[in-house]
Amino acid sequence: MLPIHDIIASSRTKDMYLSVRKKGTVSKQKLLEESGLTVSTLTRILDELLARGLLLEVGYGESTGGRRPTLYETNPAYGYVFGLEISRTHSRLVLADLHLTLLDEYTWSMDEHATPEFLMESVHFEMLRMLERASIDISRVIGLGIGAVGPLDRREGTILNPAGFAAPGWSQVRIKERLEQLLDVPVCLDNGANTALLGEYWAGGDRRQHQLLYLHAGIGLRSAIMNEGRILYGVTDTEGAVGQMIIESSGVPSSVPGGNYGAWESYVSIRTLEMQAREAWKRGSATLLRGLAERPEDIEFTHLIEALKAGDSAVSGIFAQAAAYCGIGLANLINILHPEEVILGGALFSSADVFYQEATRTALEKTYYREQYKVRFTKGSLSDHAVAAGAAALILNLLTG
């Protein structure tokens, strides 16, 4: 099993491969101008990457008076990568080429049967099936990236003790070691918010140098930060800690063991909205919900979205209140971190436009120096595939890391 770092050995060659990868299609002249290399050194590096199949010549650019410049791209078919998302509700496996074009996928429901061993054996089986369908030999697989719910130890490749899984066994799972044994390909692990941000970064052609903040709002709240294309890491894995930001100092108790009173996640999450909707059902104020669920405990997020679209006033109020709290928390993060762009992902943003609009409006209203500092909000473009696609991008990053 060849270490990913050793596929491209020289740091200069790695830098050149990354430069071409960032630009998509680029001329030799442009690379020469930006790299500061001599013509002979650049030619040698490009020839090496071409000879190894990592780069492709893809035609010629417009002439500026002399010969038309040769154009280069990274070779998407040099190898293939897998990305695996592991969350409390589902897991998703994707197969992609080196341009992160998705070629195949498979999704598991994380029910009471989805133990770590079951999932890892299933991942092994589905990977082999995907490769067979695509007529790809496993020797051409560069690696498997995993974006998982934390807390975790990404260096050791261990999922530590996440809460909320329906199946037993999700504690101290040495997933990197076990999957490398099963698959005989390199495996790397990171939290799902980081991989989602990485996926969105490479999916967005105009995000190459932005300072980015990513917020995922779904079952819980998760965040990640990127500067100049690099994920910023703290001392510990803290993707879910943002949900414990205190919004109301004397607010409701947290449903998370050891969580803060008045925590942001207690006001902004699918679970919170479902709980509030069940209370509204009991009071008889959410009339449309009574037609969608026979009992309050049967109410799920899909029912809320249906009632919201149908104009149920009680459900609309629940979403409006959650969006306002979401905007307050976002403003706190923006006032501290000053990102150029905030990418918003997860079911709360993707399923309800009114939630996205109200949350961003509130955040802008409470951002300091908002007239001079123009933060940009966008919805994640990868939707449900962000975590898994970004996990595949983890492997690509190791090529040049």
C-alpha positions in Angstrom: 0.0 0.0 0.0 1.8 3.1 -1.3 1.5 6.1 1.1 -0.5 8.9 -0.7 2.2 11.5 0.2 4.7 9.5 -1.9 2.7 9.4 -5.1 4.2 12.9 -5.9 7.5 13.0 -4.0 8.9 16.5 -4.8 7.4 19.5 -3.0 7.9 21.6 -6.1 6.1 19.0 -8.2 3.3 18.8 -5.6 2.9 22.6 -5.7 2.7 22.6 -9.5 0.1 19.8 -9.5 -2.0 21.7 -7.0 -1.7 24.9 -9.0 -3.1 23.2 -12.1 -5.8 21.5 -10.0 -6.9 24.9 -8.6 -7.1 26.6 -12.0 -8.8 23.8 -13.8 -7.3 24.5 -17.2 -4.2 26.6 -17.4 -1.5 27.5 -19.9 2.2 26.9 -19.5 2.8 30.7 -19.8 0.4 31.4 -16.9 2.1 28.8 -14.8 5.5 30.3 -15.6 4.3 33.8 -14.7 2.9 32.8 -11.4 5.4 30.1 -10.2 8.6 32.2 -10.5 10.3 29.1 -11.9 12.7 29.1 -14.8 11.5 27.8 -18.2 13.7 24.7 -17.9 12.6 23.9 -14.4 8.9 24.3 -15.2 9.3 22.2 -18.4 11.0 19.4 -16.4 8.2 19.4 -13.8 5.4 19.4 -16.3 7.1 16.7 -18.4 7.4 14.5 -15.2 3.7 15.0 -14.4 2.7 14.3 -18.0 4.9 11.2 -18.2 3.3 9.8 -15.0 -0.2 10.5 -16.3 -1.0 13.0 -13.6 -1.4 15.8 -16.1 -3.0 16.0 -19.6 -2.3 18.4 -22.5 -5.8 19.5 -23.5 -5.3 21.7 -26.5 -4.1 25.3 -27.1 -5.0 28.7 -25.8 -5.4 31.9 -27.6 -2.3 33.3 -29.2 -1.0 36.7 -28.0 1.3 37.1 -31.0 3.5 34.0 -30.9 2.8 30.3 -30.8 -0.5 29.3 -29.2 0.2 28.2 -25.6 -0.3 24.6 -24.5 -3.1 24.1 -22.0 -2.9 21.6 -19.1 -5.4 19.9 -16.7 -5.0 17.3 -14.0 -5.9 13.9 -15.3 -9.2 12.8 -13.7 -8.7 9.2 -14.6 -5.2 8.9 -13.1 -6.9 7.2 -10.1 -10.1 7.0 -8.1 -11.1 7.9 -4.6 -13.9 6.9 -2.3 -15.6 9.1 0.2 -17.7 7.8 3.2 -20.1 9.9 5.3 -21.0 8.5 8.7 -23.8 10.3 10.5 -26.4 9.3 13.2 -29.2 8.9 10.6 -27.4 7.6 7.5 -24.1 6.7 5.9 -23.2 7.4 2.3 -20.4 6.0 0.2 -19.4 7.6 -3.1 -16.9 6.7 -5.8 -15.3 9.7 -7.7 -12.5 10.4 -10.1 -9.7 12.9 -9.4 -11.9 15.8 -10.5 -14.4 14.7 -7.8 -17.0 13.7 -10.5 -19.3 11.3 -8.7 -19.4 7.9 -10.5 -21.5 5.8 -8.1 -23.0 6.0 -4.6 -24.7 3.9 -1.9 -26.6 4.9 1.2 -27.3 3.0 4.5 -29.9 3.8 7.1 -28.1 4.0 10.5 -30.7 1.9 12.3 -30.3 -0.4 15.3 -28.5 -3.0 13.1 -25.9 -0.6 11.8 -23.0 -1.5 14.2 -19.5 -0.4 13.3 -18.6 -3.9 12.1 -21.7 -4.2 10.0 -21.0 -0.9 8.3 -17.4 -1.6 7.7 -18.1 -5.0 6.1 -20.9 -3.4 4.0 -18.5 -0.6 2.9 -16.0 -3.2 1.8 -18.7 -5.1 -0.2 -20.1 -2.0 -1.8 -16.7 -0.6 -2.8 -15.9 -3.8 -4.7 -19.4 -3.7 -6.4 -18.9 -0.1 -7.5 -15.4 -0.9 -8.9 -16.8 -3.9 -10.8 -19.7 -1.8 -12.3 -17.2 0.9 -13.4 -14.6 -1.7 -14.6 -12.0 -0.2 -12.4 -9.3 -2.3 -10.8 -8.8 -1.8 -7.1 -5.1 -1.1 -7.8 -6.2 2.3 -9.2 -7.9 3.3 -6.0 -5.8 6.0 -4.2 -7.7 5.8 -1.0 -10.8 6.2 1.1 -11.7 9.4 3.0 -14.2 9.4 5.9 -16.2 12.3 7.2 -17.8 11.2 10.5 -19.7 12.5 13.5 -17.4 13.4 16.3 -15.8 13.5 18.7 -12.9 11.6 17.0 -9.2 11.4 16.9 -8.3 12.0 13.2 -4.6 11.3 13.6 -5.2 7.9 15.1 -8.2 7.3 12.9 -10.5 6.6 15.8 -14.2 7.5 16.3 -14.2 8.1 20.1 -17.6 8.3 21.8 -20.3 10.0 19.7 -23.9 10.1 21.1 -27.1 9.3 19.3 -26.4 6.2 17.3 -29.2 3.7 17.2 -26.9 0.7 17.1 -24.5 -0.3 19.9 -20.7 -0.3 19.6 -20.0 3.3 18.4 -17.3 4.0 20.9 -13.5 3.8 20.4 -13.9 2.5 16.9 -10.5 2.2 15.2 -12.1 2.7 11.8 -9.0 3.7 9.8 -7.0 0.6 11.0 -9.9 -1.8 10.4 -10.8 -0.5 6.9 -7.2 -0.5 5.8 -7.0 -4.1 6.8 -10.2 -4.9 4.8 -9.4 -2.8 1.7 -5.7 -2.6 1.5 -5.9 1.1 0.5 -5.0 4.2 2.5 -7.8 5.5 4.7 -8.1 8.9 6.4 -10.6 10.3 8.9 -11.9 13.7 9.7 -15.1 15.2 11.1 -18.1 15.6 8.7 -18.2 19.4 8.9 -14.6 19.7 7.8 -15.1 17.3 4.9 -18.3 19.1 3.9 -16.4 22.4 3.8 -13.6 20.8 1.8 -16.2 19.4 -0.7 -17.9 22.8 -1.1 -14.5 24.5 -1.6 -13.6 22.3 -4.5 -17.1 22.5 -6.0 -17.1 26.3 -6.0 -14.9 27.7 -8.8 -14.6 31.2 -7.2 -13.7 30.1 -3.7 -10.0 29.4 -4.2 -8.7 32.1 -1.8 -11.6 32.9 0.5 -11.7 32.7 4.2 -14.7 30.4 4.6 -17.0 29.5 7.5 -19.3 26.5 7.1 -22.3 25.8 9.3 -24.3 22.6 9.0 -27.8 22.8 10.6 -29.6 19.5 10.8 -29.9 17.0 13.7 -27.4 19.3 15.4 -25.1 22.2 14.6 -21.6 21.6 13.2 -19.1 24.1 11.9 -15.7 24.3 10.1 -13.3 27.1 9.1 -11.0 27.4 6.2 -8.3 29.9 5.3 -6.5 30.0 2.0 -7.8 26.5 1.1 -6.7 24.9 4.4 -9.0 23.6 7.1 -8.2 25.2 10.5 -7.9 22.7 13.3 -8.1 23.3 17.0 -6.4 21.3 19.8 -9.4 18.9 19.9 -12.1 17.8 17.5 -14.8 20.4 18.2 -17.1 20.4 15.2 -20.2 20.0 17.4 -19.0 22.4 20.1 -20.4 25.4 18.2 -23.9 24.1 19.2 -23.0 24.7 22.8 -22.5 28.5 22.2 -24.8 30.2 24.8 -27.6 32.1 23.2 -29.8 32.6 26.4 -27.9 32.5 29.6 -30.9 31.3 31.6 -32.4 29.3 28.7 -33.5 25.8 28.3 -31.4 22.8 29.5 -29.3 21.0 26.9 -30.3 17.6 25.7 -26.6 16.8 25.3 -24.9 15.3 28.4 -22.9 18.1 30.0 -24.2 20.7 27.6 -24.9 24.3 28.5 -28.2 25.9 29.5 -29.4 28.1 26.7 -27.1 26.4 24.1 -27.5 27.4 20.5 -28.4 23.8 19.5 -31.3 23.8 21.9 -33.0 26.5 19.8 -31.8 25.5 16.3 -31.9 21.9 15.3 -34.3 19.4 13.7 -34.8 17.7 17.0 -35.8 21.0 18.6 -38.2 21.9 15.9 -39.8 18.4 16.1 -40.2 18.7 19.9 -41.8 22.1 19.5 -44.1 20.8 16.8 -45.2 17.9 19.0 -46.1 20.4 21.7 -48.1 22.5 19.2 -49.9 19.3 18.1 -50.9 18.6 21.7 -52.2 22.2 22.2 -54.2 21.9 18.9 -52.5 25.0 17.4 -50.8 23.2 14.5 -53.9 22.0 12.7 -52.2 20.8 9.5 -49.9 18.6 11.6 -52.9 16.7 13.0 -53.8 15.6 9.6 -50.3 14.4 8.9 -49.6 12.5 12.1 -52.0 10.5 14.2 -50.0 11.0 17.4 -47.6 13.8 18.4 -44.7 11.3 18.8 -45.1 10.4 15.2 -44.2 13.9 14.0 -41.0 14.0 12.0 -39.1 16.8 10.1 -40.7 15.8 6.8 -44.2 16.6 8.3 -42.9 20.0 9.4 -41.7 20.8 5.9 -45.0 19.7 4.4 -47.0 21.8 7.0 -44.7 24.8 6.4 -45.2 24.7 2.7 -49.0 24.5 3.2 -48.9 27.6 5.4 -49.6 26.2 8.9 -49.2 29.3 11.1 -47.9 27.5 14.1 -45.2 25.7 12.2 -44.3 28.9 10.4 -43.8 30.5 13.8 -41.6 27.6 15.0 -39.4 28.0 11.9 -39.3 31.8 12.2 -38.1 31.6 15.8 -35.5 29.0 15.1 -34.2 31.1 12.1 -33.9 34.2 14.3 -31.8 32.3 16.9 -29.8 30.8 14.0 -29.1 34.3 12.7 -28.0 35.5 16.2 -25.5 32.7 16.5 -24.2 33.3 13.0 -23.7 37.0 13.8 -21.6 36.0 16.8 -19.4 33.8 14.7 -19.1 36.4 12.0 -18.2 39.1 14.4 -15.4 36.9 15.8 -14.0 35.2 12.7 -14.8 37.8 9.9 -15.1 35.3 7.1 -15.4 36.4 3.5 -18.1 33.8 2.8 -20.4 31.7 5.0 -21.6 28.5 3.4 -24.8 27.1 5.0 -25.6 23.4 4.6 -27.8 20.8 6.2 -31.5 20.1 6.1 -32.7 23.2 7.8 -31.2 25.4 5.1 -31.8 23.2 2.1 -35.4 22.2 2.9 -36.8 25.6 3.9 -36.0 28.8 2.0 -37.8 30.9 4.5 -35.4 29.6 7.2 -32.3 30.4 5.1 -33.7 33.9 4.3 -34.6 34.8 7.9 -31.4 33.4 9.4 -29.2 35.3 7.0 -31.2 38.5 7.3 -30.9 38.4 11.1 -27.2 37.6 10.9 -26.5 40.6 8.6 -28.6 42.9 10.8 -26.5 42.0 13.8 -23.1 42.0 12.1 -20.9 44.8 13.3 -19.5 47.2 10.6 -22.0 45.6 8.2 -21.9 48.6 5.9 -18.1 48.3 5.4 -17.8 44.5 5.8 -19.8 42.7 3.2 -20.0 39.1 4.2 -21.4 36.7 1.5 -23.9 33.9 2.3 -24.4 30.9 0.0 -26.2 27.7 0.3 -24.0 24.6 -0.1 -24.0 23.5 -3.7 -23.4 19.8 -2.9 -26.5 19.4 -0.8 -26.7 15.8 0.7 -23.4 14.8 -1.0 -21.2 17.4 0.7 -19.8 15.3 3.5 -19.1 12.2 1.3 -17.7 14.2 -1.6 -15.5 16.2 0.8 -14.3 13.0 2.4 -13.1 11.9 -1.1 -11.4 15.3 -1.4 -9.4 14.5 1.8 -7.5 11.9 -0.3 -6.8 14.4 -3.1 -5.5 16.9 -0.5 -3.0 14.3 0.7 -1.5 14.1 -2.8 -0.2 17.6 -2.4 0.0 17.8 1.4 
